[in-house]
């Protein structure tokens, strides 16, 4: 799959986000209206000297991505109460049309003691085209289970032939390869189905073959139907030493399927001059596929996990 880079289209430092940090626009996720493209993302709020909280936000573009129409000036969803799965942040938010409502499948996360974090997939519903959301309860619709004990997150939903399909990630294990270092996580992409968007039947097995090694981490699956061939974009990285070694950091991956069950990993290539786009030279992550005017586009983050904003690419082959 070859995508043509169209450049970085949003930089948080150019806008007065409600967190007043001017940094981080992570996991851009698009929903197309008749007059605009609304792109949800997560921004960060300082919560201590070295810690943050994540809040969902959005930016509206015109249908040509040449003009920004507006940016949300307040959090779309409040964080969870003490002890809830989304107490310390919501990242990412994946939108889904259902009738006249926008359903948001959120990843809520909370800090832990023996490891850094845990997470679950929550649900919130908007009746005003995604400007505000109301949570569907205080807990997750998809959380830890017997076969998926932690780090359930990144839910992405489509409807096909009367059934809802969700791709998400779950944690397999925590590893420590350097004595005394904090443990690092290993997580994989899995699949679930539902008839009501609330109750999900899940497989509990990884569906995307590793490209690096058994400790490969896979994140942010995004699936689109391209004339009967389903395309998944995702990102993957090494489990350790990924924060400061660009050779071990996130890169974009692709898989295709004709039955939503069996997936074949393909190459994904972003074409364009990276020298003119230094924001994504060291890392490319958190993709989102969507259709607009008959074209397939992909949003994605660059260096430092989206600290500097997100860009746009268009499928060419």
C-alpha positions in Angstrom: 0.0 0.0 0.0 1.5 3.3 -1.1 0.3 6.6 0.6 1.3 10.0 -0.7 2.3 12.4 2.1 0.2 15.6 2.1 2.1 17.1 5.0 1.4 18.1 8.6 -2.0 19.7 8.8 -2.3 20.4 12.5 0.2 21.6 15.0 -1.1 22.0 18.6 1.4 24.8 19.4 -0.4 27.0 16.8 -3.7 26.9 18.8 -4.7 27.9 22.3 -5.8 24.4 23.5 -7.7 24.3 26.7 -4.8 22.5 28.4 -2.6 25.6 27.8 0.4 23.4 26.9 0.6 23.8 23.1 1.8 20.2 22.8 0.4 16.8 21.9 -2.4 16.1 19.4 -2.3 12.3 19.6 -4.3 9.7 17.7 -6.2 11.8 15.2 -9.5 10.1 14.3 -11.8 11.5 11.6 -15.5 11.6 11.1 -16.9 13.2 7.9 -19.9 15.4 7.9 -21.5 17.1 4.8 -19.8 20.4 5.5 -16.6 19.5 7.4 -14.2 16.8 8.6 -14.1 16.6 12.4 -10.9 15.2 13.7 -10.7 14.0 17.3 -7.4 13.8 19.1 -6.0 13.6 22.6 -4.1 16.4 24.2 -2.3 16.4 27.5 -2.6 18.4 30.8 0.3 18.6 33.3 -0.5 16.6 36.4 2.8 16.8 38.2 6.4 17.3 37.4 6.7 14.3 35.1 3.1 13.1 34.7 0.1 14.1 32.5 -3.6 13.5 32.0 -5.1 13.0 28.6 -8.2 14.8 27.3 -10.1 14.3 24.1 -10.4 17.4 21.8 -11.3 18.1 18.2 -10.4 20.3 15.2 -12.8 21.0 12.3 -11.4 21.2 8.7 -13.2 22.1 5.6 -13.6 19.3 3.0 -10.4 20.2 1.3 -8.2 20.4 4.4 -7.2 23.9 3.4 -8.9 25.7 6.2 -9.4 25.1 9.9 -13.0 26.0 10.9 -12.6 25.7 14.7 -11.0 23.9 17.6 -12.8 22.6 20.7 -12.3 25.0 23.7 -13.1 22.5 26.4 -12.8 18.7 27.1 -15.4 16.7 25.3 -15.7 14.1 28.0 -14.9 14.3 31.7 -12.3 12.0 33.2 -13.4 9.2 35.5 -14.0 9.3 39.2 -11.4 8.1 41.6 -10.6 4.4 41.0 -12.4 4.3 37.6 -10.7 2.9 34.5 -10.4 6.4 33.0 -9.4 8.4 36.0 -6.1 9.6 34.6 -6.9 10.0 30.9 -8.8 9.3 27.7 -6.6 8.4 24.8 -7.7 7.7 22.1 -11.3 8.5 21.0 -12.6 6.6 18.0 -15.9 7.9 16.6 -18.6 5.8 15.0 -21.9 6.9 13.4 -25.1 5.1 14.6 -28.3 6.7 13.3 -28.2 10.4 14.3 -25.8 9.8 17.1 -22.0 9.7 17.3 -20.7 6.9 19.4 -17.2 7.4 20.9 -15.2 4.3 21.8 -12.6 5.7 24.2 -9.5 4.3 25.8 -9.6 5.2 29.5 -6.4 4.7 31.4 -5.3 4.8 35.0 -2.0 4.6 36.8 -0.8 1.4 38.6 1.8 0.7 41.2 3.7 -2.4 40.0 3.4 -1.3 36.4 2.9 2.1 34.8 -0.7 1.8 33.6 -3.8 -0.2 32.8 -6.7 0.6 30.5 -10.2 -0.4 29.1 -12.5 0.5 26.2 -15.3 2.9 27.3 -18.3 4.2 25.4 -19.7 7.7 25.2 -22.6 9.0 23.1 -23.0 12.4 21.4 -26.3 13.9 20.2 -24.7 17.1 18.9 -22.4 15.7 16.1 -19.5 15.1 18.5 -19.3 18.5 20.3 -20.1 16.9 23.7 -20.5 13.3 24.9 -22.3 11.5 27.7 -20.7 8.4 29.1 -22.5 5.1 28.9 -21.9 4.3 32.6 -18.7 4.6 34.7 -17.0 1.4 33.6 -15.7 0.0 30.3 -17.7 -1.9 27.7 -14.5 -3.9 27.1 -12.1 -4.5 29.9 -9.7 -7.2 31.3 -10.9 -10.8 31.0 -9.7 -14.3 31.6 -7.8 -14.4 28.4 -7.0 -10.7 28.1 -5.8 -9.7 31.6 -4.8 -6.1 31.2 -4.2 -3.2 28.7 -7.5 -3.6 26.7 -7.7 -0.5 24.6 -7.7 1.2 21.1 -11.2 0.0 20.1 -12.1 0.8 16.4 -15.6 -0.2 15.1 -17.2 -0.7 11.7 -20.5 -2.2 10.7 -20.6 -4.9 8.0 -23.6 -7.0 6.9 -25.7 -6.2 10.0 -22.9 -6.9 12.6 -20.5 -4.6 14.4 -16.8 -5.4 14.4 -14.3 -4.0 16.8 -10.5 -4.3 16.5 -8.6 -3.5 19.7 -5.4 -4.4 21.5 -4.8 -6.3 24.7 -1.7 -6.9 26.8 0.0 -10.2 26.8 2.8 -9.7 29.3 5.1 -7.2 31.0 8.8 -7.7 30.5 12.0 -6.4 32.1 15.2 -6.9 30.0 17.4 -4.5 32.0 17.7 -5.2 35.7 16.1 -2.5 37.8 14.4 -0.8 34.8 10.6 -0.3 34.9 8.7 -3.1 33.1 7.7 -2.7 29.5 4.4 -4.0 28.0 3.7 -6.3 25.1 0.3 -6.0 23.4 -1.4 -7.4 20.3 -4.4 -6.7 18.0 -7.5 -8.8 18.4 -11.1 -8.8 17.1 -14.6 -8.7 18.6 -18.2 -8.7 17.3 -21.5 -7.3 18.7 -25.1 -6.7 17.7 -25.7 -3.8 20.0 -22.4 -1.9 20.4 -22.5 -2.7 24.1 -22.0 -6.5 24.6 -18.9 -7.8 22.7 -17.9 -11.4 21.8 -14.1 -11.5 21.5 -11.6 -13.9 20.1 -8.9 -13.5 22.7 -6.2 -14.3 20.2 -3.8 -12.0 18.2 -4.8 -11.7 14.5 -1.8 -9.8 13.0 1.5 -11.7 12.4 4.5 -10.2 14.1 7.0 -8.5 11.8 9.8 -7.9 14.4 9.8 -10.6 17.1 7.4 -12.2 19.6 7.7 -9.1 21.8 6.4 -6.8 19.1 3.8 -4.2 20.3 0.9 -3.5 17.9 -1.4 -0.5 18.4 -4.2 1.6 16.9 -5.9 -0.7 14.4 -8.0 1.2 11.8 -10.1 -0.7 9.2 -11.8 0.5 6.0 -13.8 -1.4 3.3 -12.2 -0.8 -0.1 -14.7 -2.4 -2.6 -14.8 -5.7 -0.7 -11.1 -5.7 0.4 -10.7 -4.6 4.0 -7.5 -2.6 4.7 -6.1 -2.3 8.2 -3.6 0.4 9.1 -1.9 0.1 12.5 1.5 0.8 14.1 4.0 -1.5 15.7 7.3 -1.2 17.6 9.9 -3.0 19.7 8.9 -3.6 23.3 12.0 -2.0 24.8 14.3 1.0 24.2 11.8 2.6 21.9 11.6 6.0 23.4 15.1 7.1 22.6 16.1 4.8 19.7 14.2 5.7 16.5 15.1 2.3 15.0 13.0 0.6 17.7 10.1 3.1 17.7 6.7 3.0 16.1 6.3 2.6 12.3 3.2 2.1 10.3 1.9 -1.3 9.2 -0.8 -2.6 7.0 -2.8 -5.8 6.6 -5.6 -6.8 4.2 -8.5 -9.3 4.5 -11.6 -10.4 2.5 -13.4 -12.0 5.4 -12.5 -9.8 8.4 -11.0 -12.9 10.1 -7.8 -13.8 8.2 -5.4 -11.0 7.7 -2.3 -10.8 5.5 0.4 -8.3 6.4 1.4 -6.0 3.5 4.0 -3.3 3.2 2.9 0.3 3.8 4.9 3.0 2.2 4.7 6.7 2.8 6.1 8.5 -0.2 7.3 12.1 0.0 10.3 14.1 1.0 10.9 13.5 4.7 13.7 16.1 4.7 11.0 18.7 4.3 8.8 17.1 7.0 11.2 16.5 9.9 8.2 16.2 12.2 7.8 12.5 11.2 11.3 11.4 10.4 11.9 9.4 13.6 8.5 8.0 14.2 5.2 7.4 12.4 2.3 6.1 14.5 -1.4 6.1 15.4 -3.0 5.9 12.0 -6.6 6.4 11.0 -8.1 5.5 7.6 -11.2 7.3 6.3 -12.9 8.0 3.0 -13.7 11.4 1.5 -15.0 12.1 -2.0 -14.1 8.7 -3.2 -10.5 8.8 -1.9 -8.9 6.9 1.0 -6.9 9.1 3.4 -4.8 8.3 6.4 -4.2 10.6 9.4 -1.1 9.8 11.5 1.2 11.1 14.2 4.9 11.7 13.9 7.9 12.1 16.2 7.5 11.8 20.0 4.1 10.1 19.9 2.2 13.1 18.4 3.8 15.9 20.5 4.1 18.1 17.4 0.7 17.3 15.7 -0.5 15.1 12.9 -0.3 14.8 9.2 -2.4 13.5 6.3 -1.6 11.0 3.5 -3.6 9.8 0.5 -3.7 6.2 -0.9 -2.2 6.1 -4.3 -1.8 2.4 -5.1 
